[in-house]
Amino acid sequence: MPMRREQVTVFPQPWAIQAWGLTKTYGYQWALRGIDLELRRGASLALFGPNGSGKTTLIKVLATLVRPTTGQVQIMGHDARHEAQAARRALGVLGHEPWLYEELTVQENLYFYGRMYAVPQLPRRALQVLEQVAMDAYAQFPVRSLSHGMRQRVALARALLHRPPVLLLDEPETGLDEEALALLDRALAQARAEGTAVLLATHDLARGLALTERALVLHKGRIAYDSAGAQLDAAALAATYRRVTEAAP
């Protein structure tokens, strides 16, 4: 009589981002000094810190754009070094540069990226994200003809296009007017409501707290403070921010 196999329940991987022991050096200069970070699926985190604190470097490492000197990163359970393609497919990234082809139209840019990610019903999805950022009227405009703020809107549409389970945003509010900021806030709120994990680097303490549930302060390449955003208001966070960033190393 054949032996009956025991059923094993397999639980989904709960982590969107896991990083252990991350360091990054440029010559003799340290950009990151031993970062450990975990972000659950569907959770959100605001990353604060002064210029030079390591925010952009950390996001580039998590986005697989820069290889850490030491340490390990996993995105949705995929090792960022050995499974880089799978990790990148799980990411939507919006940085200082929009990463758009200036000679192509807005629509052509989205179609190009959409084919890379095998986005189903691509024309419909491209129109949907352009409407989300109020750029559908500019679909046939070449990117080179757009203002910086408009390019940032298109870049946000590109980041959202393939419905990534993880969004990494490095100061996405830079150069945006109030209308565009409101669109950004709504887009991030919708992404969170759909279960997307969001890591947002910003200088705006109030906006960061409003959009996320956890606050982390980076200072001189180290995590100087990490707390649930629900425990803080903007004034309390500002006081904490000043205290940890003005402290002696």
SULDAUR-V324084 format. One record per run of one state. SS is the DSSP state (2 for helix, 1 for strand, 0 for the rest). FROM is the first residue (numbers start at 1). LEN is the number of residues. Records with the same first field share a line. If there is no record, write none. Layout:
SS=FROM-LEN ; FROM-LEN
This chain:
0=1-14 ; 27-2 ; 41-3 ; 49-6 ; 63-7 ; 76-2 ; 80-4 ; 90-1 ; 95-10 ; 117-5 ; 133-3 ; 139-3 ; 146-2 ; 161-5 ; 171-7 ; 194-3 ; 202-3 ; 212-2 ; 220-2 ; 232-2 ; 247-3
1=15-12 ; 29-12 ; 44-5 ; 70-6 ; 78-2 ; 91-4 ; 105-1 ; 142-1 ; 166-5 ; 197-5 ; 214-6 ; 222-7
2=55-8 ; 84-6 ; 106-11 ; 122-11 ; 136-3 ; 143-3 ; 148-13 ; 178-16 ; 205-7 ; 229-3 ; 234-13
